[in-house]
């Protein structure tokens, strides 16, 4: 992920309280995985990052409504980014804030290319930076996993990552130079529903035959 801008302690627009901080972070998508499976009973994947990026800007303001619930404006269709921001505020134990989330993401949706993983990871990192906290990739992963199963796009280069529970994470180095041809035969992938399938039991049954 990369940070492209950070801004703190400025005056906000008229419809918000004082601007606490803002940050912009980019996170890459993926083209499926280089490897995915089960090892020693643990789900894992090896990321295949590509040069499509989700760019997320988070602006945090003092909440002028005196409500315990943060007021959040977000790009339409980016509910997981909202969940990621709320989870990050909870992790950092920050309240009394309002937020604006702007997501620019050209990554195809529901195609296994990590579009929501990129949105979530970038939102988590940007929320931390807007509050003056640089979250480590491990912490970003932990918060992201509280939203949904996630690709390891928060780690630099290629990473081996437990995308369901985060029990292991290992950076393997920069991705190899290559061109990828991807064919789309239609259909869509729901990340949460896809990862509800108990493939560990299926694999154990195959091994037992």
Secondary structure as the mmCIF struct_conf table of DSSP 4:
data_model
#
loop_
_struct_conf.conf_type_id
_struct_conf.id
_struct_conf.beg_label_comp_id
_struct_conf.beg_label_asym_id
_struct_conf.beg_label_seq_id
_struct_conf.end_label_comp_id
_struct_conf.end_label_asym_id
_struct_conf.end_label_seq_id
STRN STRN1 UNK A 2 UNK A 10
TURN_TY1_P TURN_TY1_P1 UNK A 14 UNK A 15
BEND BEND1 UNK A 16 UNK A 17
STRN STRN2 UNK A 19 UNK A 39
TURN_TY1_P TURN_TY1_P2 UNK A 40 UNK A 41
STRN STRN3 UNK A 42 UNK A 62
TURN_TY1_P TURN_TY1_P3 UNK A 64 UNK A 65
BEND BEND2 UNK A 68 UNK A 69
HELX_LH_PP_P HELX_LH_PP_P1 UNK A 70 UNK A 71
STRN STRN4 UNK A 72 UNK A 74
TURN_TY1_P TURN_TY1_P4 UNK A 76 UNK A 77
HELX_RH_AL_P HELX_RH_AL_P1 UNK A 79 UNK A 91
TURN_TY1_P TURN_TY1_P5 UNK A 92 UNK A 93
BEND BEND3 UNK A 96 UNK A 96
STRN STRN5 UNK A 97 UNK A 105
BEND BEND4 UNK A 107 UNK A 107
HELX_LH_PP_P HELX_LH_PP_P2 UNK A 108 UNK A 108
TURN_TY1_P TURN_TY1_P6 UNK A 109 UNK A 110
BEND BEND5 UNK A 111 UNK A 113
HELX_RH_AL_P HELX_RH_AL_P2 UNK A 115 UNK A 130
TURN_TY1_P TURN_TY1_P7 UNK A 131 UNK A 132
HELX_RH_AL_P HELX_RH_AL_P3 UNK A 137 UNK A 145
TURN_TY1_P TURN_TY1_P8 UNK A 146 UNK A 147
BEND BEND6 UNK A 148 UNK A 148
BEND BEND7 UNK A 152 UNK A 152
TURN_TY1_P TURN_TY1_P9 UNK A 153 UNK A 154
BEND BEND8 UNK A 155 UNK A 157
STRN STRN6 UNK A 158 UNK A 161
TURN_TY1_P TURN_TY1_P10 UNK A 163 UNK A 165
STRN STRN7 UNK A 169 UNK A 173
BEND BEND9 UNK A 174 UNK A 174
HELX_LH_PP_P HELX_LH_PP_P3 UNK A 175 UNK A 177
BEND BEND10 UNK A 186 UNK A 186
HELX_RH_AL_P HELX_RH_AL_P4 UNK A 191 UNK A 194
TURN_TY1_P TURN_TY1_P11 UNK A 195 UNK A 196
BEND BEND11 UNK A 197 UNK A 197
HELX_RH_AL_P HELX_RH_AL_P5 UNK A 199 UNK A 208
#
